[in-house]
Amino acid sequence: MTYYAEALLLGLLAFVLILPWFPNRNVLGGLTVLWVLGVSLIYWRYGSDGQLEFYSNDQQLHVYLMGKLEWGGRPLGVRDLIDRRYLYVGPAYLLTLAGFSAAIALKFVSFMCFVVNAIVVTRHLGTLVPRIKPLYLWLATGPIVFFFSLLALRETMLLLALTTLLIGINPSLRLLSFATIGLLRPHLAVAVVMAIVTVFLVQRIRKSLYFFRIALLMIGSALVGVFLYSLAYSVDNEAEITLARSLIDKDKTYLVLSNFVGLQFLNADFVAIERSLGDLLLPRLLFAETVVVPLLFTIALFVPKDSIDRLKMLIVAIFSYYIGIIAGSDFTSFRQNLPFVSVMAIVIIQTFRREKSTDSAEQPQLSV
């Protein structure tokens, strides 16, 4: 079976599986066709091996990890589950048993996570607005998220997990989502736990000090995150840690601040990521939401609104701890922030949307 036939069959499978829950048949059909065309175009342009180096060679790692499953390598504990990313590669491995290639199977898992995340987002938006405008979808689950569904990467699974954890209503699914985050990106799970505790404490501060609350969550959480990374690094490498140097570092400060406006690539180590400034700037022009969403989210933080303030504080605390932790890494990029796109967009929409008393009487619809 050719790669193109596999893509077509998996596209049809996704359409059949998701159709009962997706709010608009035509939109789902369009997304499925675009996905089949997208993965086929990447394969046609780069070939069987080259497609795994398109955008990120982490795709090669995932195919390799699937190979370890095929050779009989089974996880022996939680550490193995994390290191080998079985929660992402496992479902794809099952598809390879049916004859599908590893690359297209992994991309199918990415696409399914993208579509299910769109369902979670539209259902939540449906409780907030009478009609879901295309602009809302562009912000919450737009072209950049779809782009990642064309790749053999775990980002859309992390996106789905964090979205479900923060705006989902089923306790079991939220617990499963937290476990997923813990197994696919443990430091994000650490950020979630610390943020929950921090927000619980910060809510004890008077509401009239709203801006102080936000500033404390942004700055304090980021500083603690930077320190935690430095502490973990020093323990791992048996090196001495200097507290002042860990917290007061010009490059790390710029990196943390730039994440709040989607410009973290300006502080990137171009040697480490093997890309020029021009290579990193072009995607920001094609996928403007990579800058628009974090920038508008940051602005929304300073617009108090009772109905969304708690979610705002929780997201900014998680985000701040998270970017503080990863600030010491050489591989900071928008890709690492992708899991936050949908929940940030929810905050933006709910903050800047005018409330109307007639909204509750209208039936939510998906506008296309």
C-alpha positions in Angstrom: 0.0 0.0 0.0 1.5 3.4 -1.0 1.9 6.3 1.4 -0.8 8.3 -0.4 -3.3 5.4 -0.1 -2.5 5.1 3.6 -3.1 8.9 4.0 -6.4 8.7 2.2 -7.6 5.6 4.3 -6.6 7.2 7.6 -8.2 10.5 6.6 -11.5 8.6 5.9 -11.1 6.7 9.2 -10.7 10.0 11.1 -13.7 11.5 9.4 -15.9 8.5 10.3 -14.7 8.3 13.9 -15.1 12.0 14.6 -18.2 12.9 12.6 -20.8 12.0 15.4 -19.2 14.6 17.7 -18.0 17.3 15.4 -20.3 20.3 15.2 -20.1 20.8 11.4 -19.8 18.0 8.8 -18.5 20.3 6.0 -15.8 21.8 8.2 -14.6 18.3 9.3 -14.6 17.2 5.7 -12.6 20.2 4.7 -10.0 19.7 7.4 -9.7 16.0 6.6 -9.1 16.7 2.9 -6.5 19.4 3.8 -4.8 16.9 6.1 -4.6 14.2 3.5 -3.2 16.7 0.9 -0.8 18.2 3.5 0.8 15.0 4.6 0.9 13.8 0.9 2.6 17.0 -0.2 5.3 16.8 2.5 6.0 13.2 1.5 6.1 14.1 -2.2 8.5 17.0 -1.6 10.8 15.4 1.0 10.5 11.7 0.5 10.1 8.8 3.0 13.1 9.8 5.2 13.3 13.5 4.4 9.7 14.1 5.7 10.9 13.2 9.2 13.4 16.1 9.1 10.8 18.6 7.9 10.5 21.3 10.6 11.8 19.1 13.4 13.9 15.9 13.4 12.2 14.8 16.6 9.9 13.0 14.2 12.8 10.6 13.6 13.0 10.0 17.3 9.4 9.0 17.4 9.7 6.6 14.5 12.8 5.1 16.3 10.8 4.8 19.5 8.1 2.9 17.6 10.8 0.6 16.3 11.8 -0.2 19.9 8.2 -1.4 20.5 8.4 -3.5 17.4 11.7 -5.1 18.6 10.0 -6.0 21.9 11.2 -3.2 24.1 8.4 -2.7 26.6 8.3 0.0 29.3 9.7 -1.2 32.6 8.4 1.7 34.7 7.2 5.3 34.7 10.6 6.6 33.7 10.5 4.4 30.6 7.0 5.6 29.8 8.3 9.2 29.9 11.6 8.7 28.1 10.1 6.6 25.3 6.9 8.8 24.9 4.8 5.7 24.7 1.6 7.6 25.3 2.1 9.3 21.9 3.8 6.5 19.9 1.7 3.6 21.4 -1.6 4.4 19.5 0.4 4.8 16.3 2.2 1.5 16.9 -1.2 -0.2 16.8 -1.8 1.2 13.4 1.5 -0.2 12.1 0.3 -3.6 13.1 -2.4 -3.1 10.5 0.2 -2.4 7.8 0.4 1.4 8.0 3.8 3.1 7.9 5.2 4.5 11.2 5.3 8.1 9.9 1.7 8.4 8.7 0.5 6.5 11.8 2.1 9.1 14.0 0.7 12.0 12.0 -2.8 10.4 12.2 -2.5 10.5 16.0 -1.5 14.2 15.8 -4.5 14.9 13.5 -6.9 13.1 15.8 -5.7 15.1 18.8 -6.1 18.3 16.7 -9.7 17.5 15.8 -10.7 16.4 19.3 -9.2 19.6 20.7 -11.3 21.6 18.2 -14.4 19.8 19.6 -13.4 20.6 23.2 -12.9 24.3 22.2 -16.1 24.7 20.2 -18.2 23.1 22.9 -16.7 25.5 25.5 -17.2 28.5 23.2 -20.7 27.3 22.6 -21.5 28.0 26.3 -20.1 31.5 26.0 -21.3 32.9 22.6 -24.4 32.5 20.5 -22.3 32.1 17.3 -18.7 30.8 17.0 -17.0 33.2 14.6 -14.2 32.2 12.3 -12.0 34.7 14.2 -12.5 32.7 17.4 -11.5 29.4 15.7 -8.4 31.1 14.1 -7.3 32.2 17.5 -8.1 29.0 19.4 -7.3 26.3 16.9 -6.0 28.0 13.8 -3.5 27.3 11.0 -0.4 26.8 13.3 -2.2 24.1 15.3 -3.4 22.4 12.0 0.2 22.6 10.8 1.4 20.5 13.7 -1.2 17.9 12.9 0.7 17.3 9.7 3.8 16.3 11.7 4.9 13.3 13.7 5.2 15.3 16.9 3.5 15.1 20.3 2.5 18.8 20.5 -1.2 18.4 19.5 -1.6 15.7 22.1 -0.2 18.1 24.7 -2.5 20.8 23.4 -5.5 18.6 23.8 -4.4 17.5 27.3 -3.9 21.0 28.6 -7.1 22.3 27.0 -9.1 19.5 28.5 -7.5 19.9 31.9 -8.3 23.6 32.1 -11.7 23.9 30.4 -13.0 20.4 30.4 -16.0 19.4 32.5 -15.5 15.6 33.0 -13.3 15.0 36.1 -12.1 11.6 34.8 -10.9 13.1 31.5 -9.3 16.0 33.3 -7.4 13.6 35.5 -6.4 11.6 32.4 -5.2 14.8 30.7 -3.0 15.6 33.7 -1.5 12.1 33.5 -0.9 12.6 29.8 0.9 15.9 30.4 3.0 14.3 33.1 4.1 11.4 30.9 4.8 13.6 27.8 6.2 16.7 29.3 6.9 16.3 33.1 8.1 19.8 33.7 4.7 21.2 32.4 2.9 18.9 34.9 5.2 20.3 37.7 4.2 23.8 36.5 0.5 22.9 36.7 0.7 21.6 40.3 2.7 24.6 41.4 0.3 27.0 39.7 -2.7 25.4 41.3 -1.2 25.8 44.8 0.0 29.4 44.0 -3.3 30.6 42.7 -5.0 29.1 45.7 -2.8 31.3 47.9 -2.9 34.4 45.7 -6.7 34.4 45.7 -6.4 35.2 49.4 -5.2 38.6 48.4 -7.9 41.2 48.2 -9.6 41.5 44.8 -9.0 45.2 44.7 -5.3 44.3 44.3 -5.9 42.6 41.1 -2.9 44.0 39.2 -0.6 43.1 42.1 -2.0 39.5 41.9 -1.2 39.3 38.2 2.2 40.8 38.5 3.0 38.5 41.4 2.0 35.5 39.3 3.9 36.5 36.2 7.1 37.6 37.9 7.2 35.4 41.0 6.3 32.2 39.2 8.8 32.8 36.4 11.6 33.4 38.9 10.8 30.3 40.8 10.7 28.3 37.6 14.2 29.6 36.6 15.5 28.7 40.0 14.0 25.2 39.8 15.6 24.6 36.5 19.0 25.8 37.8 18.6 23.6 40.9 17.7 20.5 38.9 20.6 21.1 36.5 23.1 21.5 39.4 21.9 18.4 41.1 22.0 16.4 37.8 25.5 17.6 37.0 26.8 17.8 40.6 27.6 21.4 40.0 27.4 24.4 42.4 24.4 26.6 42.1 24.6 30.4 42.6 21.2 31.7 43.6 21.7 35.3 42.4 23.1 34.1 39.0 20.1 31.8 38.6 17.5 34.5 39.1 19.2 37.6 37.8 20.3 36.8 34.2 19.7 39.2 31.4 19.3 36.6 28.7 16.8 34.6 30.7 14.9 37.8 31.6 14.6 38.7 27.9 13.6 35.1 27.0 10.8 35.0 29.7 9.4 38.4 28.7 9.6 37.6 24.9 7.4 34.5 25.5 4.6 36.8 26.6 4.5 38.5 23.2 5.4 35.5 21.0 8.9 36.7 20.1 11.0 34.2 22.0 12.7 33.2 18.7 14.6 36.5 18.8 16.5 35.2 21.8 17.1 31.8 20.3 20.5 30.1 20.1 20.6 29.9 16.3 23.5 27.4 16.4 21.6 25.1 18.7 18.4 25.1 16.6 20.2 25.2 13.2 18.1 28.0 11.7 18.7 31.6 10.8 16.6 34.6 12.0 15.0 34.7 8.5 14.0 31.1 8.8 12.3 31.7 12.1 10.7 35.0 11.1 8.9 33.6 8.0 6.6 31.2 9.9 5.5 34.2 12.1 4.4 36.0 9.0 2.5 32.9 7.7 1.1 32.0 11.1 0.5 35.4 12.7 -1.5 33.9 15.5 1.9 32.7 17.0 2.4 36.3 18.0 -1.1 37.6 18.2 -2.4 35.0 20.7 0.3 35.5 23.4 0.3 39.2 22.9 -3.5 39.6 23.3 -3.4 37.2 26.2 -0.8 39.3 28.0 -3.0 42.4 27.3 -6.1 40.5 28.6 -4.3 39.8 31.8 -4.6 43.5 32.7 -8.3 43.7 31.9 -10.1 42.5 35.0 -13.3 40.5 34.4 -14.8 38.4 37.2 -16.1 35.6 35.0 -12.6 34.7 33.7 -10.2 36.1 36.3 -9.6 32.7 38.0 -8.8 31.0 34.7 -6.5 33.9 33.7 -4.6 33.6 36.9 -4.3 29.8 36.6 -3.0 30.0 33.0 -0.6 32.8 33.6 0.8 31.0 36.7 1.3 27.7 34.7 2.8 29.6 31.8 5.1 31.6 33.9 6.4 28.6 35.9 6.8 26.7 32.6 8.7 29.3 30.7 10.9 29.9 33.8 11.8 26.2 33.9 12.5 26.0 30.1 14.4 29.4 30.1 17.7 27.5 30.6 17.1 25.3 27.6 18.8 25.9 24.2 15.6 24.8 22.4 13.0 27.3 23.4 10.5 28.0 20.6 6.8 28.6 20.0 6.5 24.8 19.6 7.0 24.4 23.3 4.2 26.9 24.0 1.7 25.4 21.6 -0.2 23.6 24.3 -1.3 27.0 25.7 -2.8 28.3 22.4 -6.4 27.2 22.9 -6.8 28.2 26.6 -5.1 31.6 25.9 -7.5 32.2 23.1 -10.5 31.4 25.4 -9.3 34.0 27.8 -8.9 36.5 25.0 -12.4 35.9 23.6 -14.1 36.0 26.9 -12.2 39.1 28.1 -12.8 41.3 25.1 -16.2 40.0 24.1 -19.1 42.2 25.1 -21.7 40.4 27.2 -25.2 40.4 25.9 -28.2 39.5 28.0 -29.8 37.8 25.0 -26.9 35.4 24.5 -28.2 32.7 26.9 -31.5 32.5 24.9 -29.8 31.7 21.6 -28.6 28.3 20.4 -24.8 28.2 19.9 -23.8 27.6 16.3 -20.6 27.1 14.4 -20.3 29.9 11.8 -18.3 29.1 8.7 
